[in-house]
Amino acid sequence: MVLSSENELPDILSNVNIVYFREAMSEKSSDYDIAFIEGSATTAKEVRKLRKIRAQAKLVITLGACSSTGGLNRLKNRFRIGELKESVYGVEASRSHAFDTMRVRAIDEVIEVDHHLHGCPISKDEFIKTFNDLLLGLKPHTPNYPVCTDCKIAGNVCVFKKGGRCLGPVTRAGCDAICVTYGSICWGCRGFVDSPNITAHTETLANFGMGAEEASDFLGLYSTGLTGDTKVGKATKSTKSKQR
């Protein structure tokens, strides 16, 4: 999404020097003021790297759902690490030293974070606005009202009124309700608002035919850390290895 800001990048580059951008340049430098971090922490090596970044950067900004809340990666925490290794690596799983993996953590569970850019993907407009605020020395704004507000502004018919199920009432806004606007539902990729009424929304989901376990899974899709990481399921064995 950052690279999709091609019209705005010239203005950005006239005000800053990008010294490390793995997806866009080969040069590297550890001399920086603002660090935008993507992805969640899943290995001890990543934790060490994050702590080094925090020591060097004046500001740390998370970029997207995985770094802000743990994202879909955090679903891993519902299972035992040993069970997951066996599921992915089979007989090789016993070589634990070869697979540096641990429970998934959002970046602010490892180091202090100055601001979160939520979403999967992030909003380009929100990224540009945040970047401008940082350049002006302002504190970027983080919405703390539900996606339902964005839906009303967009003129959308409520998903529930159309017979669907949605996480809009407990999910942090700021996305302009783009998923609902284009015919889908809110999956909660921006994480929960502060102090979400999970109990009330679980009751709403139940009224629309969603059982307690299904509702818990639905609510925990992107915000497992808030609905509980301790659920233990049975990992499905696979002969294929999938790594990010």
C-alpha positions as CSV (number, residue, x, y, z in Angstrom):
1,M,0.0,0.0,0.0
2,V,2.9,2.4,0.7
3,L,4.2,1.7,-2.8
4,S,0.7,2.4,-4.2
5,S,1.1,6.0,-3.0
6,E,3.1,6.8,-6.2
7,N,1.4,10.2,-6.7
8,E,2.3,11.2,-3.1
9,L,5.8,9.7,-2.9
10,P,7.6,12.6,-4.6
11,D,6.4,15.0,-2.0
12,I,7.3,12.5,0.8
13,L,10.8,12.0,-0.6
14,S,11.3,15.8,-0.8
15,N,11.0,15.9,3.0
16,V,12.6,12.7,4.2
17,N,15.4,10.3,3.2
18,I,14.3,6.6,3.1
19,V,17.3,4.7,4.3
20,Y,15.9,1.1,4.6
21,F,12.9,-0.2,2.6
22,R,13.4,-3.9,1.9
23,E,10.5,-4.1,-0.7
24,A,11.7,-1.1,-2.7
25,M,15.5,-0.7,-2.4
26,S,18.6,-2.8,-1.8
27,E,20.6,-0.2,0.2
28,K,20.4,-0.5,4.0
29,S,21.1,1.8,6.9
30,S,20.4,1.7,10.6
31,D,20.5,5.5,11.0
32,Y,16.9,6.6,11.1
33,D,14.4,8.7,13.1
34,I,11.1,7.0,12.2
35,A,10.7,3.3,11.9
36,F,7.6,1.8,10.2
37,I,7.3,-1.9,11.1
38,E,5.3,-4.5,9.3
39,G,4.6,-8.0,10.5
40,S,4.3,-9.7,14.0
41,A,7.0,-11.1,16.2
42,T,7.3,-14.8,15.8
43,T,10.9,-15.6,16.5
44,A,13.6,-14.7,19.1
45,K,15.7,-13.2,16.3
46,E,12.8,-10.8,15.4
47,V,12.5,-9.8,19.1
48,R,16.2,-8.9,19.2
49,K,15.9,-7.0,16.0
50,L,12.8,-5.0,17.3
51,R,14.6,-4.1,20.5
52,K,17.6,-2.8,18.4
53,I,15.2,-0.7,16.2
54,R,13.5,0.7,19.3
55,A,16.9,1.8,20.7
56,Q,17.8,3.6,17.5
57,A,14.5,5.1,16.4
58,K,12.9,8.2,17.8
59,L,9.5,7.0,16.7
60,V,8.1,3.5,16.0
61,I,4.9,3.1,14.0
62,T,3.3,-0.2,13.3
63,L,2.1,-0.7,9.7
64,G,-0.9,-3.0,9.3
65,A,-2.8,-5.6,11.3
66,C,0.0,-8.1,11.8
67,S,2.2,-5.5,13.5
68,S,-0.6,-3.7,15.3
69,T,-2.6,-6.6,16.8
70,G,-0.8,-9.8,15.7
71,G,-3.2,-10.1,12.8
72,L,-4.2,-13.5,11.3
73,N,-0.7,-14.8,12.3
74,R,-2.0,-14.7,15.9
75,L,-4.4,-17.6,15.2
76,K,-1.2,-19.7,15.7
77,N,-1.5,-19.0,19.4
78,R,-4.6,-21.2,19.6
79,F,-2.4,-24.3,19.3
80,R,0.6,-25.7,21.1
81,I,3.9,-24.8,19.5
82,G,5.0,-28.4,19.4
83,E,1.8,-29.5,17.8
84,L,2.2,-26.8,15.1
85,K,5.8,-27.8,14.3
86,E,4.7,-31.4,13.9
87,S,1.9,-30.3,11.6
88,V,4.1,-28.3,9.4
89,Y,7.5,-30.0,9.5
90,G,6.5,-33.6,10.3
91,V,9.3,-35.8,11.6
92,E,11.7,-32.9,11.2
93,A,9.9,-31.0,14.0
94,S,12.0,-32.8,16.6
95,R,14.9,-30.7,15.4
96,S,13.7,-27.8,17.4
97,H,16.9,-25.8,17.1
98,A,16.2,-25.6,13.3
99,F,12.9,-23.9,13.7
100,D,13.1,-20.7,15.7
101,T,9.4,-20.1,16.3
102,M,7.3,-19.0,19.2
103,R,3.9,-17.6,20.1
104,V,3.0,-14.6,18.0
105,R,3.1,-11.2,19.5
106,A,2.1,-7.8,18.2
107,I,5.0,-5.3,18.1
108,D,3.8,-3.3,21.2
109,E,4.0,-6.6,23.2
110,V,7.7,-6.5,22.6
111,I,8.7,-2.8,22.4
112,E,7.0,0.5,23.0
113,V,5.1,1.8,20.0
114,D,4.3,5.4,19.3
115,H,1.4,5.0,16.9
116,H,-0.5,2.2,15.1
117,L,-1.6,2.2,11.5
118,H,-4.3,-0.4,11.5
119,G,-5.9,-2.5,8.8
120,C,-5.2,-5.3,6.3
121,P,-4.2,-3.6,4.2
122,I,-3.7,-0.2,5.7
123,S,-5.5,2.8,4.2
124,K,-3.3,4.8,1.9
125,D,-5.0,8.1,2.9
126,E,-4.5,7.3,6.6
127,F,-0.8,6.5,5.9
128,I,-0.3,9.9,4.1
129,K,-2.2,11.7,6.8
130,T,-0.1,10.1,9.5
131,F,3.1,10.8,7.6
132,N,2.3,14.4,7.3
133,D,1.4,14.7,11.0
134,L,4.8,13.2,11.9
135,L,6.6,15.6,9.7
136,L,4.8,18.5,11.4
137,G,5.5,17.2,14.8
138,L,1.8,16.4,15.5
139,K,0.4,13.3,17.2
140,P,-1.5,11.2,14.6
141,H,-5.1,10.6,15.3
142,T,-6.4,7.0,15.9
143,P,-10.2,6.6,15.5
144,N,-11.9,5.1,18.6
145,Y,-15.4,4.6,17.2
146,P,-16.8,1.6,15.4
147,V,-16.8,0.8,11.7
148,C,-20.6,1.2,11.9
149,T,-20.0,5.0,11.9
150,D,-18.1,4.7,8.7
151,C,-20.9,2.6,7.3
152,K,-23.5,5.2,8.0
153,I,-21.4,7.9,6.4
154,A,-20.9,5.7,3.3
155,G,-24.7,5.1,3.2
156,N,-24.4,1.4,3.5
157,V,-27.3,-0.9,4.5
158,C,-26.4,-2.7,7.7
159,V,-25.0,-6.2,7.1
160,F,-27.3,-7.6,9.8
161,K,-30.3,-6.1,8.1
162,K,-29.3,-8.1,5.0
163,G,-29.1,-11.3,7.0
164,G,-25.3,-11.4,7.4
165,R,-23.0,-11.3,10.4
166,C,-20.4,-8.6,10.9
167,L,-17.8,-7.3,13.3
168,G,-18.4,-3.6,12.6
169,P,-19.9,-2.7,16.0
170,V,-16.7,-3.7,17.9
171,T,-14.1,-2.9,15.2
172,R,-12.0,0.3,15.1
173,A,-13.1,2.6,12.2
174,G,-10.9,4.6,9.9
175,C,-11.2,2.4,6.8
176,D,-14.3,4.1,5.3
177,A,-16.1,0.8,5.7
178,I,-14.5,-0.3,2.4
179,C,-15.3,-4.0,2.8
180,V,-19.0,-3.5,3.4
181,T,-19.2,-0.8,0.7
182,Y,-18.0,-3.3,-1.8
183,G,-20.4,-6.0,-0.8
184,S,-18.5,-7.9,1.9
185,I,-18.6,-7.7,5.7
186,C,-16.4,-6.3,8.3
187,W,-13.9,-9.0,9.4
188,G,-12.3,-6.8,12.1
189,C,-8.9,-6.3,10.6
190,R,-8.4,-3.0,12.3
191,G,-8.7,-4.6,15.8
192,F,-11.3,-3.7,18.4
193,V,-12.2,-0.3,19.6
194,D,-11.1,0.5,23.2
195,S,-13.3,-1.4,25.7
196,P,-15.4,-3.3,23.1
197,N,-18.7,-4.7,24.4
198,I,-17.8,-8.3,23.4
199,T,-20.6,-9.7,25.5
200,A,-23.3,-7.6,23.8
201,H,-22.0,-8.4,20.3
202,T,-21.8,-12.1,21.0
203,E,-25.5,-11.9,21.9
204,T,-26.2,-10.1,18.7
205,L,-24.3,-12.8,16.7
206,A,-26.3,-15.4,18.6
207,N,-29.6,-13.7,17.6
208,F,-28.5,-14.1,14.0
209,G,-27.8,-17.8,14.3
210,M,-24.1,-17.9,15.3
211,G,-23.3,-20.4,18.1
212,A,-21.0,-19.5,21.0
213,E,-17.9,-21.3,19.7
214,E,-18.4,-20.0,16.1
215,A,-18.8,-16.4,17.5
216,S,-15.7,-16.7,19.6
217,D,-13.7,-17.8,16.5
218,F,-15.2,-15.0,14.4
219,L,-14.4,-12.3,17.0
220,G,-10.9,-13.7,17.4
221,L,-10.0,-13.7,13.7
222,Y,-7.9,-10.6,13.9
223,S,-8.0,-9.8,17.7
224,T,-7.2,-13.1,19.3
225,G,-5.1,-11.4,21.9
226,L,-8.3,-9.7,23.3
227,T,-10.6,-12.7,23.0
228,G,-8.1,-15.1,24.4
229,D,-4.9,-16.9,23.0
230,T,-5.3,-19.9,25.2
231,K,-7.8,-21.8,23.1
232,V,-6.2,-25.1,22.1
233,G,-7.4,-26.9,19.0
234,K,-6.1,-29.8,17.0
235,A,-3.7,-28.6,14.2
236,T,-4.3,-30.4,10.9
237,K,-1.3,-32.2,9.7
238,S,0.0,-31.3,6.3
239,T,2.8,-32.6,4.1
240,K,3.5,-29.2,2.8
241,S,5.5,-26.5,4.5
242,K,4.2,-23.0,4.5
243,Q,6.4,-20.2,5.6
244,R,6.1,-16.4,5.3
